[in-house]
Amino acid sequence: MSSKPEPKDAHQLNGTGPAPSPCASDGPGREPLAGTSEFLGPDGAGVEVVVIESRANAKGVREEDALLENGSQSNESDDVSTDRGPAPPSPLKETSFSIGLQVLFPFLLAGFGTVAAGMVLDIVQHWEVFQKVTEVFILVPALLGLKGNLEMTLASRLSTAANIGQMDTPKELWRMITGNMALIQVQATVVGFLASIAAVIFGWIPDGHFSIPHALLLCASSVATAFIASLVLGMIMIGVIIGSRKIGINPDNVATPIAASLGDLITLALLSGISWGLYLELNHWRYIYPLVCAIFLALLPVWVVLARRSPATREVLYSGWEPVIIAMAISSVGGLILDKTVSDPNFAGMAVFTPVINGVGGNLVAVQASRISTFLHMNGMPGENSEQAPRRCPSPCTTFFSPDVNSRSARVLFLLVVPGHLVFLYTISCMQGGHTTLTLIFIIFYMTAALLQVLILLYIADWMVHWMWGRGLDPDNFSIPYLTALGDLLGTGLLALSFHVLWLIGDRDTDVGD
């Protein structure tokens, strides 16, 4: 079966000029779309007849070819084949209302997931393992951020693949699933191990105290949590993207928030349970700590082999480590801030709000980054000079007030911050979480921190995604880890600053005891 030609080949045949022979080939393994044959007419003159090859069964091997079949950029004069499925909705034609409608429910679902994670953290912070091994607090933003990085990057990568037609056949779908699942297992195991090392280092530097059993406990808990959470959440994400395609919803609008809706809760619950269970064996079966680490590390070669089999994940397997490792380090700094503030009575209640503000900011910026990346993929390949030229340094007005679809989505996402957080704060208050009173001035400071966080993140996303695209890097693989890690750092830092200012002005009346 011949491969589908480049889109430009279809427009070179306008009836004039030399045409290739029908038996000639453009290159290895490719046949021409059209050829010419000469016949003798009644008057003996040569008549040139253009023979056009059917494209009904052609398989596009380039992303832009798939776009011409599936996206809104299709040429109106292209032949219509009965073998083609219905074209998926293009994000280029979405209105502000449709964007908001599609994002709203997953955004609220993700927000309630972060509220639940905050309630869990508010409870487990009093457990003995968190009191005796305080470095576990450093692991919280690092692992929650890691899950956000891996699952949101997976969601963004698969959403782009679905939108440009790379998951339309069962063979392509299975290859994408196996390759991506193996890839995130490799990343989760390695980065989970590195996160435990970072937690040990950040915990040792301020106090100068180092405990080998505590270090092994952190390592075993981090690696086991990252591995199990990646396995569960990866399968959930694949189901979400396949389901959204079937019912006609743009996966970019729903996949990344749903990735975080259960991600924080599942990861924090696993970390708390595993660390508590291992802590109980601290004085009896210490050899179990290195054994747990060795089992998960021994599985790495299996996941590497599976990830290398898929062309879509082979490149990420080799080049995708820098963003997730740097993002882990950035999130660990946020964890250090949390570790130093959560036990301070002046910051009482901060534990329950930290996953919420970090999760909401990370979810919104991940949606925006995924949408911009898909938009760029629809106009070319990374590094190419497409019609949507990468903007090196966009102005805030361009990011938020221009008429293009990405600016429209940035405005919609920013406007979701205040009503979303009001709902989440009300939920926390009803559940009596945080042992703190929600006063008007606290809500004002909290909303200011949340709005500033999202405003900065959306602007950085606009710059970072286009900058990476101009450098030839796929933003689906490289931008989201940085953005979500910055969201964790900004959220934790701004929230701690707000609590400190509120304490200085005497607004934090808390019931720390319970």
Secondary structure as the mmCIF struct_conf table of DSSP 4:
data_model
#
loop_
_struct_conf.conf_type_id
_struct_conf.id
_struct_conf.beg_label_comp_id
_struct_conf.beg_label_asym_id
_struct_conf.beg_label_seq_id
_struct_conf.end_label_comp_id
_struct_conf.end_label_asym_id
_struct_conf.end_label_seq_id
HELX_LH_PP_P HELX_LH_PP_P1 SER A 2 GLU A 6
HELX_RH_AL_P HELX_RH_AL_P1 PRO A 7 ALA A 10
TURN_TY1_P TURN_TY1_P1 HIS A 11 HIS A 11
BEND BEND1 GLN A 12 GLN A 12
BEND BEND2 ASN A 14 GLY A 15
BEND BEND3 GLY A 17 GLY A 17
TURN_TY1_P TURN_TY1_P2 PRO A 22 CYS A 23
BEND BEND4 ASP A 26 ASP A 26
STRN STRN1 GLY A 27 GLY A 27
TURN_TY1_P TURN_TY1_P3 PRO A 28 GLY A 29
STRN STRN2 ARG A 30 ARG A 30
BEND BEND5 LEU A 33 LEU A 33
STRN STRN3 ALA A 34 LEU A 40
TURN_TY1_P TURN_TY1_P4 PRO A 42 ASP A 43
BEND BEND6 GLY A 44 GLY A 44
STRN STRN4 GLY A 46 ILE A 52
TURN_TY1_P TURN_TY1_P5 ALA A 56 ASN A 57
BEND BEND7 ARG A 62 ARG A 62
HELX_RH_AL_P HELX_RH_AL_P2 GLU A 63 ASN A 70
BEND BEND8 GLY A 71 GLY A 71
TURN_TY1_P TURN_TY1_P6 SER A 72 GLN A 73
TURN_TY1_P TURN_TY1_P7 GLU A 76 SER A 77
BEND BEND9 ASP A 78 ASP A 78
HELX_LH_PP_P HELX_LH_PP_P2 ASP A 79 VAL A 80
TURN_TY1_P TURN_TY1_P8 THR A 82 ASP A 83
BEND BEND10 ARG A 84 ARG A 84
HELX_LH_PP_P HELX_LH_PP_P3 GLY A 85 SER A 90
HELX_RH_3T_P HELX_RH_3T_P1 PRO A 91 LYS A 93
HELX_RH_AL_P HELX_RH_AL_P3 SER A 96 VAL A 124
TURN_TY1_P TURN_TY1_P9 GLN A 125 HIS A 126
BEND BEND11 TRP A 127 TRP A 127
HELX_RH_AL_P HELX_RH_AL_P4 GLU A 128 LYS A 132
TURN_TY1_P TURN_TY1_P10 THR A 134 GLU A 135
HELX_RH_AL_P HELX_RH_AL_P5 VAL A 136 ASN A 163
TURN_TY1_P TURN_TY1_P11 ILE A 164 MET A 167
BEND BEND12 ASP A 168 THR A 169
HELX_RH_AL_P HELX_RH_AL_P6 PRO A 170 ASP A 207
HELX_RH_AL_P HELX_RH_AL_P7 ILE A 212 LYS A 246
TURN_TY1_P TURN_TY1_P12 ILE A 247 GLY A 248
HELX_RH_AL_P HELX_RH_AL_P8 PRO A 251 SER A 261
TURN_TY1_P TURN_TY1_P13 LEU A 262 LEU A 262
HELX_RH_AL_P HELX_RH_AL_P9 GLY A 263 LEU A 280
TURN_TY1_P TURN_TY1_P14 GLU A 281 HIS A 284
TURN_TY1_P TURN_TY1_P15 ARG A 286 TYR A 287
HELX_RH_AL_P HELX_RH_AL_P10 ILE A 288 ALA A 298
TURN_TY1_P TURN_TY1_P16 LEU A 299 LEU A 299
HELX_RH_AL_P HELX_RH_AL_P11 LEU A 300 ARG A 308
TURN_TY1_P TURN_TY1_P17 ARG A 309 ARG A 309
HELX_RH_AL_P HELX_RH_AL_P12 PRO A 311 SER A 319
HELX_RH_AL_P HELX_RH_AL_P13 TRP A 321 THR A 341
TURN_TY1_P TURN_TY1_P18 VAL A 342 SER A 343
HELX_RH_3T_P HELX_RH_3T_P2 PRO A 345 PHE A 347
TURN_TY1_P TURN_TY1_P19 ALA A 348 GLY A 349
HELX_RH_AL_P HELX_RH_AL_P14 MET A 350 HIS A 377
TURN_TY1_P TURN_TY1_P20 MET A 378 ASN A 379
TURN_TY1_P TURN_TY1_P21 PRO A 382 GLY A 383
BEND BEND13 GLU A 384 GLU A 384
BEND BEND14 GLU A 387 GLN A 388
HELX_LH_PP_P HELX_LH_PP_P4 ALA A 389 ARG A 391
BEND BEND15 ARG A 392 CYS A 393
HELX_RH_AL_P HELX_RH_AL_P15 PRO A 396 PHE A 401
BEND BEND16 SER A 402 ASP A 404
HELX_RH_AL_P HELX_RH_AL_P16 VAL A 405 LEU A 415
TURN_TY1_P TURN_TY1_P22 LEU A 416 LEU A 416
HELX_RH_AL_P HELX_RH_AL_P17 VAL A 417 CYS A 430
TURN_TY1_P TURN_TY1_P23 MET A 431 GLN A 432
TURN_TY1_P TURN_TY1_P24 GLY A 434 HIS A 435
STRN STRN5 THR A 436 THR A 436
HELX_RH_AL_P HELX_RH_AL_P18 LEU A 440 GLY A 470
TURN_TY1_P TURN_TY1_P25 ARG A 471 GLY A 472
HELX_RH_AL_P HELX_RH_AL_P19 PRO A 475 LEU A 504
TURN_TY1_P TURN_TY1_P26 ILE A 505 GLY A 506
STRN STRN6 THR A 510 THR A 510
#
